[in-house]
Amino acid sequence: MRHTNSFARRAATAAFVSLLILALFLLVSYAANFFFLVFGGIIFAVVISALGHFLSDKTSLSYNLSVALVLILLVVLIGGTVWALAPVVNQQANELADSLPKAFDQLKRNLSQTKWGQKLLDGIPENPSKLLSSDSMSKGVLSQMTGIVSSTLGGLVNILIVVITGIYLASSPGSYRKGFVKLFNPTYRNRLLDVMDQCYTTLKNWFISRSITMTVVGVVTGVGLAILGVPFAIVLGIIAGILNFIPNLGPYIALAPAMLVALPGGTSQVLYVFILYMGVQSLEGYVLTPLLDKKFVSLPPALLLFGQVLLGVLVGLAGVLFASPLIAVLLVIVQELYIKDRLENDTGSGPVCNPIS
């Protein structure tokens, strides 16, 4: 009888946990944008807090004053960089936008000269303008303009929410941490604070590693394109650096416009651009990233790719962008709270921690 009751309790517990996981999954699916905005705010808070602690440790300034100075310095640095590079970048960006359609037309002409290329182009109409009548064209242009404006405003609002959330969290991280752990049993609060500290360190190290790789990839790509004589080297280098924020997928997205721009220079220049990008990614993947992983944070490549695909399917672009830091944090949580505290705990009763005040 006792064995039956124990089995029933375990079955009920398993069913409850399964339903809870399903409920959380549905909640994340319906409110994915909210959760990723919060997570983006947390990442920004980690960056500001880490810089604030660094400045406070190196000087006699208080933490809050250090955070304020960090924010001011970031605004000055970003504003100065934009002011210095804006004329060149704006000119090259406009020229790039004008040259990409011409490069695409040339690509279509080159493809039409081969059998497999002709088959690829069969689904593309000879004159796309025929698809646009006067009514449909006006409605299409209006809907496209409305979509562009709404998506731009939405993106700016999301960035503003992330920044404000990050500033609030970074201004008083201790109160938010203690307020969160008070939702749990006092026995586990100190342990949760320890895990949160490890998540903070992981996110900080992840950001440092990503920043270094993005900078190196952007600079090396821009310099390499300039040496090869490819137009718009600065803009293409910036694009390569920014898209390197997305591991595995970003570098190949950045390669497409570079190859299109290099197309008027002939097949040899396209080949050189391809070799350059593959060489930069090999440098980043086999030299730079392993060196940074030893010092900062290491993510299993297969797990990261699987997480990007899964989150991309579930929540779209935001899932792809934040897959890397999210998986890094989840690995810490699973390692600490499940593997160490449950699987490797002989008693199975969890860690014994003193309550916090």
VODREN-635428 format. One record per residue (C-alpha): residue number from 1; residue in one letter; z, x, y. Coordinates in Angstrom, 2 decimals, padded with zeros to 5 digits. Layout:
+-----+------+---------+---------+---------+
!  nr ! rest !      zz !      xx !      yy !
+-----+------+---------+---------+---------+
! NUM !    A !       Z !       X !       Y !
...
+-----+------+---------+---------+---------+
***
This chain:
+-----+------+---------+---------+---------+
!  nr ! rest !      zz !      xx !      yy !
+-----+------+---------+---------+---------+
!   1 !    M !  000.00 !  000.00 !  000.00 !
!   2 !    R !  000.90 !  002.82 !  002.35 !
!   3 !    H ! -002.40 !  004.55 !  001.55 !
!   4 !    T ! -004.27 !  001.31 !  002.29 !
!   5 !    N ! -002.57 !  000.92 !  005.67 !
!   6 !    S ! -003.33 !  004.55 !  006.55 !
!   7 !    F ! -006.98 !  004.07 !  005.63 !
!   8 !    A ! -007.16 !  000.87 !  007.69 !
!   9 !    R ! -005.68 !  002.64 !  010.71 !
!  10 !    R ! -008.19 !  005.47 !  010.39 !
!  11 !    A ! -011.07 !  003.04 !  010.02 !
!  12 !    A ! -009.91 !  001.08 !  013.07 !
!  13 !    T ! -009.54 !  004.30 !  015.04 !
!  14 !    A ! -013.01 !  005.45 !  014.03 !
!  15 !    A ! -014.50 !  002.09 !  014.99 !
!  16 !    F ! -012.72 !  002.15 !  018.35 !
!  17 !    V ! -013.88 !  005.69 !  019.11 !
!  18 !    S ! -017.46 !  004.77 !  018.12 !
!  19 !    L ! -017.42 !  001.73 !  020.40 !
!  20 !    L ! -015.93 !  003.81 !  023.20 !
!  21 !    I ! -018.67 !  006.45 !  022.85 !
!  22 !    L ! -021.32 !  003.70 !  022.81 !
!  23 !    A ! -019.80 !  002.12 !  025.92 !
!  24 !    L ! -019.73 !  005.46 !  027.72 !
!  25 !    F ! -023.34 !  006.11 !  026.69 !
!  26 !    L ! -024.44 !  002.72 !  028.06 !
!  27 !    L ! -022.44 !  003.29 !  031.24 !
!  28 !    V ! -024.04 !  006.69 !  031.80 !
!  29 !    S ! -027.49 !  005.23 !  031.09 !
!  30 !    Y ! -027.08 !  002.45 !  033.67 !
!  31 !    A ! -025.24 !  004.55 !  036.25 !
!  32 !    A ! -026.87 !  007.93 !  035.60 !
!  33 !    N ! -027.77 !  008.48 !  039.24 !
!  34 !    F ! -024.14 !  007.99 !  040.29 !
!  35 !    F ! -022.79 !  010.40 !  037.67 !
!  36 !    F ! -025.30 !  013.11 !  038.49 !
!  37 !    L ! -024.59 !  012.74 !  042.21 !
!  38 !    V ! -020.90 !  013.27 !  041.45 !
!  39 !    F ! -021.72 !  016.22 !  039.21 !
!  40 !    G ! -023.93 !  017.71 !  041.91 !
!  41 !    G ! -021.05 !  017.32 !  044.35 !
!  42 !    I ! -018.75 !  019.09 !  041.89 !
!  43 !    I ! -021.18 !  022.02 !  041.58 !
!  44 !    F ! -021.42 !  022.30 !  045.37 !
!  45 !    A ! -017.62 !  022.13 !  045.61 !
!  46 !    V ! -017.31 !  024.92 !  043.04 !
!  47 !    V ! -019.66 !  027.13 !  045.09 !
!  48 !    I ! -017.84 !  026.45 !  048.37 !
!  49 !    S ! -014.42 !  026.83 !  046.76 !
!  50 !    A ! -015.35 !  030.12 !  045.07 !
!  51 !    L ! -016.69 !  031.56 !  048.32 !
!  52 !    G ! -013.63 !  030.27 !  050.17 !
!  53 !    H ! -011.25 !  031.91 !  047.67 !
!  54 !    F ! -013.22 !  035.16 !  047.87 !
!  55 !    L ! -013.06 !  035.21 !  051.68 !
!  56 !    S ! -009.38 !  034.26 !  051.65 !
!  57 !    D ! -008.54 !  037.03 !  049.18 !
!  58 !    K ! -010.41 !  039.64 !  051.22 !
!  59 !    T ! -008.84 !  038.58 !  054.52 !
!  60 !    S ! -005.57 !  037.10 !  055.75 !
!  61 !    L ! -007.17 !  033.72 !  056.44 !
!  62 !    S ! -005.95 !  030.54 !  054.82 !
!  63 !    Y ! -008.04 !  028.83 !  052.17 !
!  64 !    N ! -009.02 !  025.85 !  054.35 !
!  65 !    L ! -010.07 !  028.08 !  057.23 !
!  66 !    S ! -012.04 !  030.26 !  054.80 !
!  67 !    V ! -013.87 !  027.18 !  053.50 !
!  68 !    A ! -014.72 !  026.13 !  057.06 !
!  69 !    L ! -016.08 !  029.61 !  057.83 !
!  70 !    V ! -018.09 !  029.60 !  054.60 !
!  71 !    L ! -019.72 !  026.29 !  055.55 !
!  72 !    I ! -020.53 !  027.62 !  059.04 !
!  73 !    L ! -021.98 !  030.82 !  057.60 !
!  74 !    L ! -024.10 !  028.87 !  055.11 !
!  75 !    V ! -025.49 !  026.67 !  057.87 !
!  76 !    V ! -026.29 !  029.74 !  059.99 !
!  77 !    L ! -027.83 !  031.60 !  057.03 !
!  78 !    I ! -029.98 !  028.69 !  055.89 !
!  79 !    G ! -030.95 !  027.79 !  059.46 !
!  80 !    G ! -031.82 !  031.41 !  060.29 !
!  81 !    T ! -033.89 !  031.80 !  057.13 !
!  82 !    V ! -035.79 !  028.59 !  057.81 !
!  83 !    W ! -036.37 !  029.60 !  061.45 !
!  84 !    A ! -037.65 !  033.04 !  060.45 !
!  85 !    L ! -039.90 !  031.94 !  057.60 !
!  86 !    A ! -040.89 !  028.45 !  058.80 !
!  87 !    P ! -044.09 !  029.43 !  060.68 !
!  88 !    V ! -045.53 !  031.48 !  057.81 !
!  89 !    V ! -044.36 !  029.10 !  055.09 !
!  90 !    N ! -045.60 !  026.03 !  056.99 !
!  91 !    Q ! -049.02 !  027.58 !  057.55 !
!  92 !    Q ! -049.38 !  028.68 !  053.95 !
!  93 !    A ! -048.07 !  025.34 !  052.66 !
!  94 !    N ! -050.65 !  023.42 !  054.70 !
!  95 !    E ! -053.44 !  025.73 !  053.58 !
!  96 !    L ! -052.23 !  025.46 !  049.99 !
!  97 !    A ! -052.29 !  021.66 !  050.19 !
!  98 !    D ! -055.89 !  021.82 !  051.46 !
!  99 !    S ! -057.05 !  024.36 !  048.89 !
! 100 !    L ! -055.57 !  022.77 !  045.75 !
! 101 !    P ! -058.04 !  019.83 !  045.65 !
! 102 !    K ! -060.96 !  022.27 !  046.10 !
! 103 !    A ! -059.59 !  024.49 !  043.35 !
! 104 !    F ! -059.21 !  021.45 !  041.10 !
! 105 !    D ! -062.82 !  020.44 !  041.75 !
! 106 !    Q ! -063.94 !  023.94 !  040.82 !
! 107 !    L ! -061.85 !  023.74 !  037.66 !
! 108 !    K ! -063.63 !  020.50 !  036.76 !
! 109 !    R ! -067.01 !  022.16 !  037.31 !
! 110 !    N ! -066.03 !  025.06 !  035.09 !
! 111 !    L ! -064.77 !  022.74 !  032.38 !
! 112 !    S ! -067.94 !  020.66 !  032.48 !
! 113 !    Q ! -069.93 !  023.71 !  031.37 !
! 114 !    T ! -068.25 !  023.72 !  027.95 !
! 115 !    K ! -068.27 !  021.08 !  025.22 !
! 116 !    W ! -064.51 !  020.84 !  024.85 !
! 117 !    G ! -064.15 !  020.80 !  028.63 !
! 118 !    Q ! -066.66 !  017.96 !  028.92 !
! 119 !    K ! -064.71 !  015.94 !  026.37 !
! 120 !    L ! -061.58 !  016.55 !  028.39 !
! 121 !    L ! -063.29 !  015.27 !  031.54 !
! 122 !    D ! -064.85 !  012.17 !  029.92 !
! 123 !    G ! -061.89 !  010.05 !  030.95 !
! 124 !    I ! -062.17 !  011.08 !  034.60 !
! 125 !    P ! -064.63 !  008.98 !  036.67 !
! 126 !    E ! -067.48 !  010.74 !  038.43 !
! 127 !    N ! -066.64 !  009.11 !  041.75 !
! 128 !    P ! -062.97 !  008.08 !  041.96 !
! 129 !    S ! -063.61 !  006.44 !  045.31 !
! 130 !    K ! -065.43 !  003.60 !  043.52 !
! 131 !    L ! -062.13 !  002.54 !  042.08 !
! 132 !    L ! -060.90 !  001.75 !  045.59 !
! 133 !    S ! -062.23 ! -001.36 !  047.22 !
! 134 !    S ! -061.34 ! -002.08 !  050.83 !
! 135 !    D ! -058.49 ! -004.40 !  049.85 !
! 136 !    S ! -057.17 ! -002.32 !  047.00 !
! 137 !    M ! -057.48 !  000.86 !  049.05 !
! 138 !    S ! -055.46 ! -000.55 !  051.95 !
! 139 !    K ! -052.82 ! -001.92 !  049.62 !
! 140 !    G ! -052.79 !  001.31 !  047.63 !
! 141 !    V ! -052.40 !  003.48 !  050.71 !
! 142 !    L ! -049.67 !  001.20 !  052.06 !
! 143 !    S ! -047.76 !  001.19 !  048.79 !
! 144 !    Q ! -048.10 !  004.97 !  048.46 !
! 145 !    M ! -046.88 !  005.54 !  052.01 !
! 146 !    T ! -043.97 !  003.16 !  051.44 !
! 147 !    G ! -043.10 !  004.93 !  048.20 !
! 148 !    I ! -043.25 !  008.37 !  049.85 !
! 149 !    V ! -041.03 !  007.29 !  052.74 !
! 150 !    S ! -038.49 !  005.55 !  050.50 !
! 151 !    S ! -038.33 !  008.45 !  048.02 !
! 152 !    T ! -037.95 !  010.97 !  050.86 !
! 153 !    L ! -035.16 !  008.97 !  052.50 !
! 154 !    G ! -033.52 !  008.46 !  049.11 !
! 155 !    G ! -033.65 !  012.19 !  048.40 !
! 156 !    L ! -032.13 !  013.02 !  051.79 !
! 157 !    V ! -029.37 !  010.47 !  051.28 !
! 158 !    N ! -028.62 !  011.88 !  047.82 !
! 159 !    I ! -028.42 !  015.42 !  049.21 !
! 160 !    L ! -026.10 !  014.20 !  051.97 !
! 161 !    I ! -023.86 !  012.49 !  049.41 !
! 162 !    V ! -023.71 !  015.65 !  047.28 !
! 163 !    V ! -022.85 !  017.81 !  050.31 !
! 164 !    I ! -020.16 !  015.46 !  051.63 !
! 165 !    T ! -018.66 !  015.02 !  048.15 !
! 166 !    G ! -018.61 !  018.77 !  047.66 !
! 167 !    I ! -016.91 !  019.37 !  051.02 !
! 168 !    Y ! -014.21 !  016.79 !  050.27 !
! 169 !    L ! -013.56 !  018.23 !  046.81 !
! 170 !    A ! -013.54 !  021.83 !  048.03 !
! 171 !    S ! -011.19 !  021.06 !  050.93 !
! 172 !    S ! -008.33 !  020.09 !  048.62 !
! 173 !    P ! -009.20 !  020.86 !  044.97 !
! 174 !    G ! -005.58 !  020.95 !  043.78 !
! 175 !    S ! -004.85 !  017.34 !  044.70 !
! 176 !    Y ! -007.94 !  016.06 !  042.89 !
! 177 !    R ! -007.15 !  018.13 !  039.78 !
! 178 !    K ! -003.55 !  016.96 !  039.56 !
! 179 !    G ! -004.53 !  013.39 !  040.34 !
! 180 !    F ! -007.04 !  013.44 !  037.48 !
! 181 !    V ! -004.71 !  014.89 !  034.83 !
! 182 !    K ! -002.00 !  012.36 !  035.70 !
! 183 !    L ! -004.19 !  009.79 !  033.96 !
! 184 !    F ! -003.25 !  011.48 !  030.65 !
! 185 !    N ! -000.11 !  011.95 !  028.61 !
! 186 !    P !  002.27 !  014.45 !  030.29 !
! 187 !    T !  002.29 !  016.52 !  027.08 !
! 188 !    Y ! -001.36 !  017.46 !  027.59 !
! 189 !    R ! -001.54 !  017.86 !  031.35 !
! 190 !    N ! -001.06 !  021.61 !  031.54 !
! 191 !    R ! -003.63 !  022.07 !  028.80 !
! 192 !    L ! -006.12 !  019.90 !  030.69 !
! 193 !    L ! -005.53 !  021.90 !  033.86 !
! 194 !    D ! -006.27 !  025.07 !  031.90 !
! 195 !    V ! -009.52 !  023.61 !  030.55 !
! 196 !    M ! -010.51 !  022.45 !  034.04 !
! 197 !    D ! -009.94 !  025.99 !  035.31 !
! 198 !    Q ! -012.23 !  027.29 !  032.57 !
! 199 !    C ! -014.88 !  024.71 !  033.50 !
! 200 !    Y ! -014.58 !  025.83 !  037.12 !
! 201 !    T ! -015.08 !  029.47 !  036.11 !
! 202 !    T ! -018.03 !  028.52 !  033.91 !
! 203 !    L ! -019.77 !  026.59 !  036.69 !
! 204 !    K ! -019.13 !  029.42 !  039.15 !
! 205 !    N ! -020.56 !  032.01 !  036.75 !
! 206 !    W ! -023.52 !  029.75 !  035.93 !
! 207 !    F ! -024.35 !  029.38 !  039.63 !
! 208 !    I ! -024.13 !  033.13 !  040.22 !
! 209 !    S ! -026.40 !  033.80 !  037.24 !
! 210 !    R ! -028.94 !  031.17 !  038.31 !
! 211 !    S ! -028.96 !  032.41 !  041.90 !
! 212 !    I ! -029.68 !  035.97 !  040.80 !
! 213 !    T ! -032.49 !  034.98 !  038.44 !
! 214 !    M ! -034.07 !  032.63 !  040.99 !
! 215 !    T ! -034.02 !  035.33 !  043.66 !
! 216 !    V ! -035.44 !  038.03 !  041.38 !
! 217 !    V ! -038.15 !  035.76 !  039.98 !
! 218 !    G ! -039.16 !  034.52 !  043.44 !
! 219 !    V ! -039.32 !  037.99 !  045.02 !
! 220 !    V ! -041.11 !  039.69 !  042.11 !
! 221 !    T ! -043.60 !  036.83 !  041.77 !
! 222 !    G ! -044.37 !  036.78 !  045.51 !
! 223 !    V ! -044.81 !  040.56 !  045.67 !
! 224 !    G ! -046.98 !  040.55 !  042.53 !
! 225 !    L ! -049.22 !  037.79 !  043.88 !
! 226 !    A ! -049.59 !  039.65 !  047.18 !
! 227 !    I ! -050.60 !  042.83 !  045.34 !
! 228 !    L ! -053.17 !  040.87 !  043.34 !
! 229 !    G ! -054.57 !  039.46 !  046.58 !
! 230 !    V ! -053.79 !  035.84 !  045.69 !
! 231 !    P ! -053.54 !  033.58 !  048.77 !
! 232 !    F ! -050.27 !  031.89 !  049.74 !
! 233 !    A ! -048.18 !  034.50 !  047.92 !
! 234 !    I ! -045.02 !  033.70 !  049.91 !
! 235 !    V ! -045.13 !  029.95 !  049.21 !
! 236 !    L ! -046.01 !  030.46 !  045.54 !
! 237 !    G ! -043.17 !  032.97 !  045.21 !
! 238 !    I ! -040.72 !  030.47 !  046.75 !
! 239 !    I ! -041.99 !  027.77 !  044.40 !
! 240 !    A ! -041.53 !  030.08 !  041.39 !
! 241 !    G ! -038.00 !  030.97 !  042.49 !
! 242 !    I ! -036.95 !  027.37 !  043.11 !
! 243 !    L ! -038.45 !  026.05 !  039.88 !
! 244 !    N ! -036.70 !  028.81 !  037.94 !
! 245 !    F ! -033.59 !  026.68 !  038.55 !
! 246 !    I ! -034.92 !  024.66 !  035.60 !
! 247 !    P ! -034.76 !  026.97 !  032.56 !
! 248 !    N ! -037.59 !  026.90 !  030.01 !
! 249 !    L ! -039.70 !  024.29 !  031.84 !
! 250 !    G ! -039.68 !  025.33 !  035.51 !
! 251 !    P ! -041.64 !  028.61 !  035.19 !
! 252 !    Y ! -044.59 !  026.88 !  033.51 !
! 253 !    I ! -044.65 !  024.18 !  036.20 !
! 254 !    A ! -044.79 !  026.93 !  038.84 !
! 255 !    L ! -047.66 !  028.63 !  037.01 !
! 256 !    A ! -050.07 !  025.69 !  037.43 !
! 257 !    P ! -050.62 !  025.85 !  041.24 !
! 258 !    A ! -050.79 !  029.64 !  041.14 !
! 259 !    M ! -053.62 !  029.58 !  038.60 !
! 260 !    L ! -055.46 !  026.91 !  040.58 !
! 261 !    V ! -055.19 !  028.97 !  043.77 !
! 262 !    A ! -056.42 !  032.08 !  041.92 !
! 263 !    L ! -059.41 !  030.22 !  040.43 !
! 264 !    P ! -061.84 !  030.91 !  043.33 !
! 265 !    G ! -061.20 !  034.63 !  042.78 !
! 266 !    G ! -062.76 !  034.44 !  039.36 !
! 267 !    T ! -061.59 !  034.33 !  035.76 !
! 268 !    S ! -060.19 !  037.84 !  035.94 !
! 269 !    Q ! -057.84 !  036.96 !  038.80 !
! 270 !    V ! -056.65 !  033.85 !  036.95 !
! 271 !    L ! -055.95 !  036.05 !  033.93 !
! 272 !    Y ! -054.03 !  038.54 !  036.08 !
! 273 !    V ! -051.92 !  035.74 !  037.56 !
! 274 !    F ! -051.17 !  034.42 !  034.07 !
! 275 !    I ! -050.16 !  037.90 !  032.91 !
! 276 !    L ! -047.98 !  038.33 !  036.01 !
! 277 !    Y ! -046.10 !  035.07 !  035.43 !
! 278 !    M ! -045.65 !  035.76 !  031.74 !
! 279 !    G ! -044.47 !  039.29 !  032.55 !
! 280 !    V ! -041.96 !  038.00 !  035.09 !
! 281 !    Q ! -040.65 !  035.45 !  032.61 !
! 282 !    S ! -040.41 !  038.10 !  029.91 !
! 283 !    L ! -038.45 !  040.29 !  032.32 !
! 284 !    E ! -036.17 !  037.37 !  033.14 !
! 285 !    G ! -035.82 !  036.17 !  029.55 !
! 286 !    Y ! -035.44 !  039.47 !  027.68 !
! 287 !    V ! -033.84 !  041.77 !  030.26 !
! 288 !    L ! -032.24 !  039.97 !  033.20 !
! 289 !    T ! -030.79 !  036.91 !  031.46 !
! 290 !    P ! -029.18 !  038.86 !  028.55 !
! 291 !    L ! -027.57 !  041.25 !  031.05 !
! 292 !    L ! -026.25 !  038.33 !  033.11 !
! 293 !    D ! -025.10 !  036.46 !  030.00 !
! 294 !    K ! -022.85 !  039.36 !  029.05 !
! 295 !    K ! -021.15 !  039.22 !  032.44 !
! 296 !    F ! -021.34 !  035.53 !  033.33 !
! 297 !    V ! -022.25 !  032.65 !  031.00 !
! 298 !    S ! -024.37 !  032.34 !  027.87 !
! 299 !    L ! -026.17 !  029.17 !  026.76 !
! 300 !    P ! -027.92 !  028.81 !  023.38 !
! 301 !    P ! -031.64 !  028.48 !  024.26 !
! 302 !    A ! -032.42 !  025.88 !  021.58 !
! 303 !    L ! -029.45 !  023.73 !  022.58 !
! 304 !    L ! -030.43 !  024.00 !  026.24 !
! 305 !    L ! -034.03 !  022.96 !  025.54 !
! 306 !    F ! -032.86 !  020.04 !  023.39 !
! 307 !    G ! -030.47 !  018.93 !  026.13 !
! 308 !    Q ! -033.21 !  019.13 !  028.77 !
! 309 !    V ! -035.57 !  017.01 !  026.71 !
! 310 !    L ! -032.87 !  014.47 !  025.80 !
! 311 !    L ! -031.52 !  014.09 !  029.34 !
! 312 !    G ! -035.05 !  014.06 !  030.73 !
! 313 !    V ! -035.94 !  011.13 !  028.47 !
! 314 !    L ! -032.69 !  009.27 !  029.22 !
! 315 !    V ! -032.31 !  009.74 !  032.97 !
! 316 !    G ! -035.47 !  011.47 !  034.23 !
! 317 !    L ! -035.72 !  014.40 !  036.64 !
! 318 !    A ! -031.99 !  014.52 !  037.44 !
! 319 !    G ! -031.23 !  015.04 !  033.76 !
! 320 !    V ! -033.64 !  017.99 !  033.55 !
! 321 !    L ! -032.24 !  019.56 !  036.73 !
! 322 !    F ! -028.58 !  019.34 !  035.73 !
! 323 !    A ! -028.94 !  019.85 !  031.97 !
! 324 !    S ! -028.05 !  023.56 !  032.14 !
! 325 !    P ! -024.70 !  023.33 !  034.02 !
! 326 !    L ! -023.76 !  020.11 !  032.22 !
! 327 !    I ! -024.26 !  021.69 !  028.80 !
! 328 !    A ! -022.30 !  024.77 !  029.91 !
! 329 !    V ! -019.33 !  022.56 !  030.85 !
! 330 !    L ! -019.60 !  020.46 !  027.69 !
! 331 !    L ! -019.56 !  023.60 !  025.56 !
! 332 !    V ! -016.28 !  024.65 !  027.20 !
! 333 !    I ! -014.74 !  021.21 !  026.64 !
! 334 !    V ! -015.83 !  021.04 !  022.99 !
! 335 !    Q ! -014.71 !  024.62 !  022.31 !
! 336 !    E ! -011.29 !  024.18 !  023.89 !
! 337 !    L ! -010.27 !  020.56 !  023.24 !
! 338 !    Y ! -011.99 !  019.94 !  019.91 !
! 339 !    I ! -012.54 !  023.21 !  018.06 !
! 340 !    K ! -009.41 !  025.07 !  019.17 !
! 341 !    D ! -006.98 !  022.19 !  019.62 !
! 342 !    R ! -008.10 !  020.08 !  016.66 !
! 343 !    L ! -010.15 !  021.89 !  014.04 !
! 344 !    E ! -008.28 !  025.21 !  014.33 !
! 345 !    N ! -004.87 !  023.60 !  014.74 !
! 346 !    D ! -003.13 !  023.63 !  011.36 !
! 347 !    T ! -000.72 !  020.83 !  012.24 !
! 348 !    G ! -003.47 !  018.61 !  013.65 !
! 349 !    S ! -001.09 !  017.34 !  016.31 !
! 350 !    G ! -002.82 !  019.01 !  019.28 !
! 351 !    P ! -001.45 !  021.58 !  021.70 !
! 352 !    V !  002.13 !  021.36 !  022.81 !
! 353 !    C !  002.30 !  021.65 !  026.59 !
! 354 !    N !  005.01 !  021.13 !  029.13 !
! 355 !    P !  004.55 !  018.29 !  031.60 !
! 356 !    I !  003.57 !  019.17 !  035.13 !
! 357 !    S !  005.34 !  017.77 !  038.13 !
+-----+------+---------+---------+---------+
***
